[in-house]
């Protein structure tokens, strides 16, 4: 009878410990696989968000910059130029007659702007119906026969900002740097110059804009210590965000005097 009872006895302590260890190994493997999948998903998601942000930011800049120097039919017919501004305007700029664009290279003094980033300013006339499609920073249509100035810069909070007479409009977040180079109409070699090296702003007929865009990766132990080339400038980083530098050349077609 004793032998029969011993054969029907349950698991011993050793068997239970072995089963527990095996269970922990299986659960640990499943957990590691789940975390790996989540990290992979987050990295892919962050990469897609970064690409979308790049496209949106650079296209927004391009569309606004193409307004530089615009004059409506009335201004063209009467040969009305963009006006002379001999005393600094509310943004701190002076303007020659007909001048439509200017900028600051790696600035340190423009109000609200991140140090060592570029600032670009441009101005244009509003349009009368049915051509009323010239826009201020917040997307409002600019009234006919009205001159406005828009300024694009990177804020100290890493935002892409458009500033006009109505104030600041934030277009995007996590933009580390803006760099701008300028091309002159009398330069047959298609060279580009920093704002400090432009000899005559009225000869600028194209700009090359570069952005360094960041996207935080919420999972993983990523540490980004890469150097990025944004046009003529090298930017070093050390944080947990992925980045991409993007650039676009914009022709300024509204020249005229």
VOBA-18311 format. One record per residue: residue number from 1; x, y, z of N, C-alpha, C in turn. Coordinates in nm, 2 decimals. Example, Ala and Ser with C-alpha at 12.3 -4.5 7.8 and 13.67 -1.06 7.14 Angstrom:
{1 {1.32 -0.57 0.78} {1.23 -0.45 0.78} {1.32 -0.33 0.78}};
{2 {1.28 -0.22 0.71} {1.37 -0.11 0.71} {1.29 0.00 0.79}};
***
This chain:
{1 {0.08 -0.12 0.00} {0.00 0.00 0.00} {0.09 0.12 0.00}};
{2 {0.20 0.12 0.08} {0.29 0.23 0.08} {0.35 0.26 -0.05}};
{3 {0.39 0.15 -0.13} {0.44 0.17 -0.26} {0.34 0.24 -0.35}};
{4 {0.22 0.20 -0.35} {0.12 0.26 -0.43} {0.10 0.41 -0.40}};
{5 {0.10 0.44 -0.28} {0.09 0.58 -0.24} {0.21 0.67 -0.29}};
{6 {0.33 0.61 -0.28} {0.44 0.68 -0.33} {0.44 0.71 -0.48}};
{7 {0.38 0.61 -0.55} {0.37 0.63 -0.70} {0.27 0.74 -0.73}};
{8 {0.17 0.76 -0.65} {0.07 0.87 -0.67} {0.10 1.00 -0.61}};
{9 {0.22 1.02 -0.56} {0.26 1.15 -0.50} {0.27 1.25 -0.60}};
{10 {0.25 1.39 -0.57} {0.26 1.50 -0.66} {0.41 1.53 -0.69}};
{11 {0.43 1.66 -0.75} {0.56 1.70 -0.78} {0.64 1.73 -0.66}};
{12 {0.77 1.70 -0.66} {0.85 1.74 -0.55} {0.90 1.88 -0.57}};
{13 {0.98 1.92 -0.47} {1.03 2.06 -0.47} {1.12 2.09 -0.59}};
{14 {1.21 1.99 -0.62} {1.30 2.00 -0.73} {1.22 2.02 -0.86}};
{15 {1.12 1.94 -0.88} {1.05 1.95 -1.01} {0.98 2.08 -1.02}};
{16 {0.92 2.13 -0.91} {0.85 2.26 -0.91} {0.95 2.37 -0.94}};
{17 {1.07 2.37 -0.89} {1.17 2.47 -0.91} {1.21 2.47 -1.06}};
{18 {1.23 2.35 -1.12} {1.26 2.34 -1.26} {1.15 2.40 -1.34}};
{19 {1.03 2.36 -1.31} {0.91 2.41 -1.39} {0.91 2.57 -1.38}};
{20 {0.93 2.62 -1.26} {0.93 2.76 -1.24} {1.03 2.84 -1.32}};
{21 {1.16 2.78 -1.32} {1.26 2.84 -1.40} {1.23 2.84 -1.55}};
{22 {1.18 2.72 -1.59} {1.15 2.71 -1.74} {1.04 2.81 -1.77}};
{23 {0.94 2.83 -1.68} {0.83 2.93 -1.71} {0.89 3.07 -1.72}};
{24 {0.98 3.10 -1.62} {1.04 3.23 -1.63} {1.12 3.26 -1.75}};
{25 {1.19 3.16 -1.80} {1.26 3.17 -1.92} {1.17 3.20 -2.04}};
{26 {1.06 3.12 -2.05} {0.96 3.14 -2.16} {0.90 3.28 -2.15}};
{27 {0.85 3.32 -2.03} {0.79 3.45 -2.01} {0.89 3.57 -2.04}};
{28 {1.02 3.55 -2.00} {1.12 3.65 -2.03} {1.15 3.66 -2.18}};
{29 {1.15 3.55 -2.25} {1.17 3.56 -2.39} {1.05 3.63 -2.46}};
{30 {0.93 3.60 -2.42} {0.81 3.66 -2.48} {0.82 3.81 -2.45}};
{31 {0.86 3.85 -2.33} {0.86 3.99 -2.29} {0.97 4.06 -2.37}};
{32 {1.08 4.00 -2.39} {1.19 4.06 -2.47} {1.15 4.08 -2.61}};
{33 {1.08 3.98 -2.67} {1.03 3.99 -2.80} {0.93 4.10 -2.82}};
{34 {0.84 4.12 -2.72} {0.74 4.22 -2.72} {0.80 4.36 -2.71}};
{35 {0.90 4.38 -2.63} {0.97 4.51 -2.61} {1.04 4.54 -2.74}};
{36 {1.11 4.43 -2.80} {1.18 4.45 -2.93} {1.08 4.50 -3.04}};
{37 {0.96 4.44 -3.05} {0.87 4.48 -3.15} {0.82 4.62 -3.12}};
{38 {0.80 4.66 -3.00} {0.75 4.79 -2.96} {0.86 4.90 -3.00}};
{39 {0.99 4.86 -2.97} {1.10 4.95 -3.01} {1.11 4.97 -3.16}};
{40 {1.09 4.86 -3.23} {1.10 4.86 -3.38} {0.98 4.95 -3.43}};
{41 {0.86 4.93 -3.38} {0.75 5.00 -3.42} {0.77 5.15 -3.39}};
{42 {0.82 5.19 -3.28} {0.84 5.33 -3.24} {0.95 5.39 -3.33}};
{43 {1.05 5.32 -3.36} {1.16 5.37 -3.45} {1.10 5.40 -3.59}};
{44 {1.02 5.30 -3.64} {0.96 5.32 -3.77} {0.86 5.44 -3.77}};
{45 {0.78 5.45 -3.66} {0.69 5.56 -3.65} {0.76 5.69 -3.65}};
{46 {0.87 5.70 -3.57} {0.94 5.82 -3.56} {1.00 5.86 -3.69}};
{47 {1.05 5.76 -3.76} {1.11 5.79 -3.89} {1.01 5.84 -3.99}};
{48 {0.89 5.79 -3.99} {0.78 5.84 -4.08} {0.74 5.98 -4.04}};
{49 {0.73 6.00 -3.91} {0.69 6.14 -3.87} {0.80 6.24 -3.91}};
{50 {0.92 6.20 -3.90} {1.03 6.29 -3.94} {1.02 6.32 -4.08}};
{51 {1.00 6.22 -4.17} {0.99 6.25 -4.31} {0.87 6.34 -4.34}};
{52 {0.76 6.32 -4.28} {0.64 6.40 -4.30} {0.66 6.55 -4.26}};
{53 {0.73 6.56 -4.14} {0.76 6.69 -4.09} {0.86 6.77 -4.18}};
{54 {0.96 6.69 -4.24} {1.05 6.75 -4.33} {0.98 6.81 -4.45}};
{55 {0.89 6.73 -4.51} {0.82 6.77 -4.63} {0.73 6.89 -4.60}};
{56 {0.66 6.89 -4.49} {0.57 7.00 -4.46} {0.64 7.13 -4.43}};
{57 {0.75 7.12 -4.35} {0.82 7.24 -4.32} {0.89 7.31 -4.44}};
{58 {0.95 7.23 -4.52} {1.02 7.29 -4.63} {0.93 7.34 -4.74}};
{59 {0.81 7.27 -4.76} {0.71 7.32 -4.85} {0.65 7.44 -4.81}};
{60 {0.62 7.45 -4.68} {0.57 7.58 -4.62} {0.66 7.70 -4.65}};
{61 {0.79 7.68 -4.62} {0.88 7.78 -4.65} {0.88 7.82 -4.80}};
{62 {0.88 7.72 -4.88} {0.89 7.75 -5.03} {0.77 7.83 -5.07}};
{63 {0.65 7.79 -5.03} {0.53 7.86 -5.07} {0.53 8.00 -5.02}};
{64 {0.57 8.03 -4.90} {0.57 8.16 -4.85} {0.68 8.25 -4.92}};
{65 {0.80 8.19 -4.94} {0.91 8.26 -5.00} {0.87 8.30 -5.15}};
{66 {0.79 8.22 -5.21} {0.76 8.26 -5.35} {0.67 8.38 -5.36}};
{67 {0.62 8.43 -5.25} {0.54 8.56 -5.25} {0.64 8.68 -5.25}};
{68 {0.77 8.66 -5.22} {0.86 8.77 -5.21} {0.86 8.86 -5.33}};
{69 {0.84 8.99 -5.31} {0.85 9.08 -5.42} {0.72 9.10 -5.51}};
{70 {0.61 9.02 -5.47} {0.49 9.03 -5.55} {0.43 9.17 -5.56}};
{71 {0.40 9.21 -5.68} {0.32 9.33 -5.70} {0.20 9.30 -5.79}};
{72 {0.09 9.35 -5.75} {-0.04 9.33 -5.82} {-0.04 9.41 -5.95}};
{73 {-0.14 9.38 -6.04} {-0.15 9.45 -6.17} {-0.13 9.60 -6.15}};
{74 {-0.20 9.66 -6.05} {-0.20 9.81 -6.04} {-0.05 9.85 -6.02}};
{75 {0.02 9.78 -5.93} {0.16 9.82 -5.90} {0.25 9.81 -6.03}};
{76 {0.23 9.70 -6.10} {0.30 9.68 -6.22} {0.27 9.78 -6.33}};
{77 {0.14 9.81 -6.35} {0.10 9.91 -6.45} {0.15 10.05 -6.42}};
{78 {0.15 10.08 -6.29} {0.20 10.22 -6.25} {0.34 10.22 -6.22}};
{79 {0.41 10.10 -6.23} {0.55 10.09 -6.19} {0.57 10.13 -6.05}};
{80 {0.49 10.09 -5.96} {0.50 10.12 -5.82} {0.59 10.02 -5.75}};
{81 {0.70 10.06 -5.70} {0.80 9.97 -5.64} {0.77 9.95 -5.49}};
{82 {0.83 9.85 -5.44} {0.83 9.83 -5.29} {0.90 9.95 -5.23}};
{83 {0.85 10.01 -5.13} {0.89 10.14 -5.08} {1.03 10.14 -5.01}};
{84 {1.10 10.25 -5.01} {1.22 10.27 -4.93} {1.18 10.28 -4.78}};
{85 {1.26 10.21 -4.70} {1.24 10.22 -4.55} {1.38 10.25 -4.49}};
{86 {1.40 10.38 -4.47} {1.54 10.42 -4.43} {1.56 10.41 -4.28}};
{87 {1.45 10.41 -4.20} {1.47 10.38 -4.05} {1.42 10.24 -4.02}};
{88 {1.49 10.18 -3.93} {1.46 10.04 -3.89} {1.31 10.02 -3.87}};
{89 {1.25 9.92 -3.93} {1.11 9.89 -3.91} {1.09 9.81 -3.78}};
{90 {0.97 9.76 -3.75} {0.94 9.70 -3.63} {1.02 9.57 -3.61}};
{91 {1.08 9.51 -3.72} {1.16 9.39 -3.71} {1.30 9.42 -3.70}};
{92 {1.34 9.55 -3.71} {1.48 9.59 -3.71} {1.55 9.60 -3.84}};
{93 {1.47 9.60 -3.95} {1.53 9.60 -4.08} {1.51 9.74 -4.15}};
{94 {1.61 9.78 -4.23} {1.59 9.88 -4.33} {1.58 9.82 -4.47}};
{95 {1.51 9.90 -4.56} {1.49 9.84 -4.70} {1.52 9.95 -4.80}};
{96 {1.60 9.91 -4.90} {1.61 9.99 -5.02} {1.48 9.99 -5.10}};
{97 {1.47 10.08 -5.19} {1.35 10.08 -5.28} {1.36 9.96 -5.37}};
{98 {1.25 9.89 -5.38} {1.23 9.77 -5.46} {1.29 9.64 -5.40}};
{99 {1.36 9.66 -5.29} {1.42 9.54 -5.22} {1.32 9.45 -5.17}};
{100 {1.33 9.32 -5.20} {1.22 9.23 -5.15} {1.27 9.12 -5.05}};
{101 {1.40 9.11 -5.03} {1.45 9.00 -4.94} {1.58 9.05 -4.87}};
{102 {1.60 9.00 -4.75} {1.73 9.01 -4.68} {1.73 8.91 -4.57}};
{103 {1.85 8.90 -4.51} {1.86 8.81 -4.40} {1.97 8.83 -4.30}};
{104 {1.97 8.75 -4.20} {2.08 8.76 -4.10} {2.15 8.62 -4.09}};
{105 {2.28 8.62 -4.09} {2.35 8.50 -4.09} {2.40 8.46 -3.95}};
{106 {2.36 8.34 -3.90} {2.40 8.29 -3.77} {2.38 8.40 -3.66}};
{107 {2.26 8.46 -3.66} {2.24 8.58 -3.58} {2.25 8.54 -3.43}};
{108 {2.26 8.65 -3.35} {2.27 8.64 -3.20} {2.18 8.75 -3.14}};
{109 {2.12 8.84 -3.22} {2.05 8.96 -3.17} {1.90 8.97 -3.20}};
{110 {1.85 8.89 -3.30} {1.71 8.90 -3.34} {1.62 8.85 -3.23}};
{111 {1.53 8.93 -3.19} {1.44 8.90 -3.08} {1.37 8.77 -3.09}};
{112 {1.39 8.68 -2.99} {1.32 8.55 -2.99} {1.38 8.44 -3.07}};
{113 {1.49 8.47 -3.14} {1.54 8.37 -3.23} {1.66 8.30 -3.16}};
{114 {1.67 8.17 -3.20} {1.78 8.09 -3.15} {1.91 8.13 -3.20}};
{115 {2.01 8.14 -3.11} {2.15 8.18 -3.15} {2.21 8.09 -3.26}};
{116 {2.29 8.15 -3.35} {2.36 8.08 -3.45} {2.27 8.01 -3.55}};
{117 {2.15 8.06 -3.57} {2.06 8.02 -3.68} {2.03 8.14 -3.76}};
{118 {1.99 8.12 -3.89} {1.97 8.23 -3.98} {1.83 8.28 -3.97}};
{119 {1.81 8.40 -4.01} {1.68 8.47 -4.02} {1.66 8.52 -4.16}};
{120 {1.54 8.50 -4.22} {1.52 8.56 -4.35} {1.39 8.64 -4.35}};
{121 {1.40 8.76 -4.41} {1.28 8.85 -4.41} {1.25 8.88 -4.56}};
{122 {1.13 8.90 -4.59} {1.09 8.93 -4.73} {0.96 9.01 -4.72}};
{123 {0.93 9.08 -4.83} {0.80 9.16 -4.83} {0.74 9.16 -4.97}};
{124 {0.61 9.20 -4.97} {0.54 9.19 -5.10} {0.41 9.27 -5.08}};
{125 {0.34 9.29 -5.19} {0.21 9.36 -5.19} {0.10 9.26 -5.19}};
{126 {-0.01 9.30 -5.13} {-0.14 9.22 -5.14} {-0.19 9.23 -5.28}};
{127 {-0.29 9.14 -5.31} {-0.35 9.13 -5.44} {-0.50 9.16 -5.43}};
{128 {-0.55 9.22 -5.54} {-0.69 9.25 -5.56} {-0.76 9.13 -5.62}};
{129 {-0.89 9.12 -5.59} {-0.97 9.01 -5.66} {-0.96 9.03 -5.81}};
{130 {-0.96 8.92 -5.89} {-0.97 8.78 -5.84} {-0.84 8.71 -5.81}};
{131 {-0.73 8.80 -5.79} {-0.60 8.74 -5.76} {-0.57 8.75 -5.61}};
{132 {-0.67 8.76 -5.53} {-0.65 8.77 -5.38} {-0.60 8.64 -5.32}};
{133 {-0.47 8.62 -5.34} {-0.41 8.49 -5.29} {-0.28 8.51 -5.23}};
{134 {-0.25 8.63 -5.17} {-0.13 8.65 -5.10} {-0.15 8.65 -4.95}};
{135 {-0.07 8.58 -4.88} {-0.11 8.54 -4.74} {-0.01 8.59 -4.64}};
{136 {-0.06 8.63 -4.52} {0.02 8.66 -4.41} {0.05 8.54 -4.33}};
{137 {0.12 8.55 -4.22} {0.17 8.43 -4.14} {0.05 8.34 -4.10}};
{138 {-0.06 8.40 -4.05} {-0.17 8.32 -4.00} {-0.26 8.26 -4.11}};
{139 {-0.23 8.29 -4.24} {-0.31 8.24 -4.35} {-0.41 8.34 -4.39}};
{140 {-0.42 8.46 -4.34} {-0.51 8.56 -4.38} {-0.47 8.62 -4.51}};
{141 {-0.56 8.65 -4.60} {-0.53 8.71 -4.73} {-0.49 8.86 -4.70}};
{142 {-0.38 8.90 -4.77} {-0.33 9.04 -4.76} {-0.41 9.13 -4.85}};
{143 {-0.46 9.24 -4.80} {-0.54 9.33 -4.88} {-0.46 9.39 -4.99}};
{144 {-0.53 9.43 -5.10} {-0.47 9.49 -5.21} {-0.40 9.62 -5.17}};
{145 {-0.29 9.65 -5.24} {-0.22 9.78 -5.23} {-0.16 9.79 -5.09}};
{146 {-0.15 9.68 -5.02} {-0.09 9.68 -4.88} {0.05 9.60 -4.89}};
{147 {0.15 9.67 -4.83} {0.28 9.60 -4.82} {0.30 9.54 -4.69}};
{148 {0.34 9.41 -4.69} {0.37 9.35 -4.56} {0.51 9.28 -4.56}};
{149 {0.56 9.26 -4.44} {0.69 9.20 -4.43} {0.67 9.07 -4.34}};
{150 {0.73 8.96 -4.39} {0.73 8.84 -4.31} {0.87 8.80 -4.28}};
{151 {0.89 8.75 -4.16} {1.02 8.70 -4.11} {1.01 8.56 -4.07}};
{152 {1.10 8.47 -4.12} {1.10 8.34 -4.07} {1.23 8.32 -3.99}};
{153 {1.22 8.24 -3.88} {1.33 8.21 -3.79} {1.30 8.09 -3.71}};
{154 {1.40 8.04 -3.64} {1.39 7.94 -3.54} {1.39 8.00 -3.40}};
{155 {1.29 7.97 -3.32} {1.28 8.03 -3.19} {1.37 7.96 -3.09}};
{156 {1.38 8.02 -2.98} {1.47 7.96 -2.87} {1.41 7.83 -2.82}};
{157 {1.28 7.80 -2.86} {1.21 7.67 -2.82} {1.21 7.58 -2.93}};
{158 {1.30 7.60 -3.03} {1.32 7.51 -3.15} {1.19 7.50 -3.23}};
{159 {1.12 7.61 -3.25} {1.00 7.62 -3.34} {1.03 7.70 -3.46}};
{160 {0.97 7.65 -3.57} {0.98 7.73 -3.70} {0.87 7.84 -3.69}};
{161 {0.91 7.96 -3.69} {0.82 8.07 -3.66} {0.81 8.17 -3.78}};
{162 {0.69 8.22 -3.81} {0.67 8.32 -3.90} {0.62 8.45 -3.83}};
{163 {0.69 8.56 -3.84} {0.65 8.68 -3.77} {0.61 8.79 -3.87}};
{164 {0.50 8.85 -3.84} {0.45 8.97 -3.92} {0.40 9.07 -3.83}};
{165 {0.33 9.17 -3.88} {0.28 9.28 -3.80} {0.18 9.23 -3.69}};
{166 {0.12 9.12 -3.72} {0.02 9.07 -3.62} {0.08 8.99 -3.51}};
{167 {0.21 8.95 -3.52} {0.27 8.87 -3.42} {0.34 8.75 -3.48}};
{168 {0.36 8.65 -3.39} {0.43 8.52 -3.43} {0.33 8.41 -3.45}};
{169 {0.35 8.33 -3.56} {0.28 8.21 -3.59} {0.37 8.10 -3.59}};
{170 {0.35 8.00 -3.51} {0.44 7.88 -3.50} {0.39 7.78 -3.61}};
{171 {0.48 7.74 -3.70} {0.45 7.65 -3.80} {0.48 7.50 -3.77}};
{172 {0.59 7.48 -3.69} {0.63 7.35 -3.66} {0.72 7.35 -3.54}};
{173 {0.72 7.23 -3.47} {0.81 7.21 -3.35} {0.93 7.13 -3.38}};
{174 {1.02 7.13 -3.29} {1.14 7.04 -3.30} {1.22 7.07 -3.43}};
{175 {1.24 7.20 -3.46} {1.32 7.24 -3.58} {1.45 7.30 -3.52}};
{176 {1.56 7.23 -3.53} {1.68 7.27 -3.46} {1.75 7.39 -3.53}};
{177 {1.75 7.40 -3.66} {1.83 7.50 -3.72} {1.77 7.54 -3.86}};
{178 {1.79 7.67 -3.89} {1.75 7.72 -4.03} {1.88 7.79 -4.08}};
{179 {1.91 7.75 -4.20} {2.02 7.81 -4.27} {1.97 7.86 -4.41}};
{180 {2.02 7.98 -4.46} {1.98 8.03 -4.58} {2.10 8.08 -4.66}};
{181 {2.11 8.05 -4.79} {2.21 8.10 -4.88} {2.14 8.17 -4.99}};
{182 {2.20 8.27 -5.05} {2.14 8.36 -5.15} {2.22 8.36 -5.28}};
{183 {2.14 8.35 -5.39} {2.20 8.35 -5.52} {2.17 8.48 -5.59}};
{184 {2.27 8.53 -5.67} {2.26 8.66 -5.73} {2.23 8.65 -5.88}};
{185 {2.15 8.74 -5.94} {2.12 8.73 -6.08} {2.24 8.76 -6.17}};
{186 {2.34 8.83 -6.12} {2.45 8.86 -6.20} {2.57 8.76 -6.18}};
{187 {2.54 8.65 -6.12} {2.64 8.55 -6.09} {2.62 8.43 -6.19}};
{188 {2.70 8.42 -6.30} {2.68 8.32 -6.40} {2.73 8.18 -6.35}};
{189 {2.80 8.18 -6.24} {2.85 8.05 -6.18} {2.75 7.99 -6.08}};
{190 {2.64 8.06 -6.06} {2.54 8.01 -5.96} {2.59 7.98 -5.83}};
{191 {2.68 8.07 -5.78} {2.73 8.06 -5.64} {2.62 8.11 -5.55}};
{192 {2.64 8.07 -5.42} {2.55 8.11 -5.32} {2.63 8.17 -5.20}};
{193 {2.57 8.27 -5.14} {2.64 8.35 -5.04} {2.56 8.36 -4.91}};
{194 {2.63 8.37 -4.80} {2.56 8.39 -4.68} {2.51 8.54 -4.68}};
{195 {2.42 8.57 -4.58} {2.37 8.70 -4.57} {2.48 8.81 -4.56}};
{196 {2.59 8.77 -4.48} {2.70 8.86 -4.46} {2.77 8.90 -4.59}};
{197 {2.76 8.81 -4.69} {2.85 8.83 -4.81} {2.77 8.88 -4.93}};
{198 {2.64 8.91 -4.91} {2.56 8.96 -5.02} {2.60 9.10 -5.05}};
{199 {2.64 9.13 -5.18} {2.68 9.26 -5.22} {2.56 9.35 -5.25}};
{200 {2.46 9.30 -5.31} {2.34 9.38 -5.35} {2.22 9.30 -5.33}};
{201 {2.14 9.33 -5.23} {2.02 9.25 -5.21} {1.92 9.26 -5.32}};
{202 {1.92 9.37 -5.40} {1.83 9.38 -5.51} {1.86 9.29 -5.63}};
{203 {1.98 9.23 -5.62} {2.02 9.13 -5.73} {1.99 8.99 -5.69}};
{204 {1.94 8.97 -5.57} {1.91 8.83 -5.53} {1.78 8.78 -5.60}};
{205 {1.80 8.67 -5.67} {1.68 8.61 -5.74} {1.65 8.47 -5.70}};
{206 {1.72 8.41 -5.60} {1.70 8.27 -5.56} {1.76 8.26 -5.42}};
{207 {1.70 8.17 -5.34} {1.75 8.14 -5.21} {1.75 7.99 -5.19}};
{208 {1.85 7.94 -5.12} {1.86 7.80 -5.08} {1.83 7.79 -4.93}};
{209 {1.73 7.72 -4.89} {1.70 7.71 -4.75} {1.72 7.57 -4.70}};
{210 {1.78 7.56 -4.58} {1.81 7.43 -4.52} {1.75 7.42 -4.38}};
{211 {1.69 7.31 -4.34} {1.64 7.29 -4.21} {1.70 7.16 -4.15}};
{212 {1.72 7.17 -4.02} {1.75 7.05 -3.94} {1.63 7.01 -3.86}};
{213 {1.57 6.90 -3.89} {1.44 6.86 -3.82} {1.47 6.75 -3.73}};
{214 {1.41 6.75 -3.61} {1.43 6.65 -3.51} {1.29 6.58 -3.48}};
{215 {1.31 6.45 -3.44} {1.19 6.38 -3.39} {1.23 6.29 -3.28}};
{216 {1.17 6.30 -3.16} {1.21 6.23 -3.04} {1.16 6.08 -3.06}};
{217 {1.24 5.99 -3.02} {1.21 5.85 -3.01} {1.18 5.81 -2.87}};
{218 {1.05 5.78 -2.83} {1.01 5.77 -2.69} {1.06 5.64 -2.63}};
{219 {1.09 5.54 -2.70} {1.14 5.41 -2.65} {1.28 5.38 -2.69}};
{220 {1.35 5.30 -2.62} {1.48 5.26 -2.65} {1.59 5.35 -2.58}};
{221 {1.71 5.31 -2.61} {1.82 5.38 -2.54} {1.91 5.46 -2.64}};
{222 {1.84 5.51 -2.75} {1.91 5.59 -2.85} {1.98 5.71 -2.79}};
{223 {2.11 5.73 -2.82} {2.18 5.85 -2.80} {2.24 5.90 -2.93}};
{224 {2.19 6.01 -2.97} {2.24 6.07 -3.10} {2.35 6.17 -3.08}};
{225 {2.47 6.13 -3.13} {2.58 6.22 -3.11} {2.64 6.26 -3.25}};
{226 {2.56 6.25 -3.35} {2.61 6.28 -3.49} {2.62 6.43 -3.52}};
{227 {2.70 6.45 -3.62} {2.71 6.59 -3.68} {2.63 6.59 -3.81}};
{228 {2.55 6.70 -3.83} {2.47 6.72 -3.94} {2.51 6.84 -4.02}};
{229 {2.51 6.83 -4.15} {2.55 6.94 -4.24} {2.42 7.01 -4.29}};
{230 {2.40 7.13 -4.25} {2.28 7.21 -4.30} {2.34 7.32 -4.39}};
{231 {2.33 7.30 -4.52} {2.39 7.39 -4.61} {2.54 7.41 -4.58}};
{232 {2.58 7.53 -4.54} {2.72 7.56 -4.51} {2.76 7.54 -4.37}};
{233 {2.66 7.49 -4.28} {2.69 7.49 -4.14} {2.68 7.34 -4.09}};
{234 {2.77 7.31 -4.00} {2.77 7.18 -3.93} {2.71 7.20 -3.79}};
{235 {2.62 7.11 -3.76} {2.55 7.12 -3.63} {2.57 6.99 -3.56}};
{236 {2.62 7.00 -3.44} {2.65 6.88 -3.35} {2.53 6.86 -3.25}};
{237 {2.49 6.74 -3.22} {2.38 6.71 -3.13} {2.43 6.61 -3.03}};
{238 {2.36 6.60 -2.92} {2.38 6.49 -2.82} {2.25 6.48 -2.74}};
{239 {2.16 6.40 -2.79} {2.03 6.38 -2.72} {1.97 6.25 -2.77}};
{240 {1.84 6.23 -2.75} {1.77 6.11 -2.79} {1.67 6.12 -2.90}};
{241 {1.70 6.21 -3.00} {1.62 6.24 -3.11} {1.69 6.20 -3.24}};
{242 {1.61 6.14 -3.33} {1.66 6.13 -3.47} {1.64 6.25 -3.54}};
{243 {1.73 6.27 -3.65} {1.72 6.40 -3.72} {1.74 6.38 -3.87}};
{244 {1.71 6.48 -3.95} {1.74 6.48 -4.09} {1.75 6.62 -4.13}};
{245 {1.85 6.65 -4.22} {1.87 6.78 -4.28} {1.81 6.78 -4.41}};
{246 {1.73 6.88 -4.45} {1.66 6.89 -4.57} {1.68 7.03 -4.63}};
{247 {1.69 7.04 -4.76} {1.71 7.17 -4.82} {1.62 7.18 -4.95}};
{248 {1.61 7.31 -4.99} {1.53 7.34 -5.11} {1.57 7.47 -5.17}};
{249 {1.58 7.47 -5.30} {1.61 7.60 -5.37} {1.49 7.66 -5.42}};
{250 {1.47 7.79 -5.39} {1.34 7.86 -5.42} {1.38 7.98 -5.52}};
{251 {1.32 7.98 -5.63} {1.34 8.09 -5.73} {1.25 8.21 -5.69}};
{252 {1.30 8.33 -5.68} {1.23 8.45 -5.65} {1.19 8.51 -5.78}};
{253 {1.07 8.49 -5.83} {1.04 8.53 -5.97} {0.97 8.66 -5.98}};
{254 {0.96 8.73 -5.86} {0.88 8.86 -5.87} {0.98 8.98 -5.87}};
{255 {1.10 8.96 -5.93} {1.19 9.08 -5.94} {1.13 9.18 -6.04}};
{256 {1.17 9.30 -6.02} {1.13 9.40 -6.12} {1.15 9.54 -6.06}};
{257 {1.18 9.63 -6.15} {1.20 9.77 -6.10} {1.16 9.87 -6.21}};
***
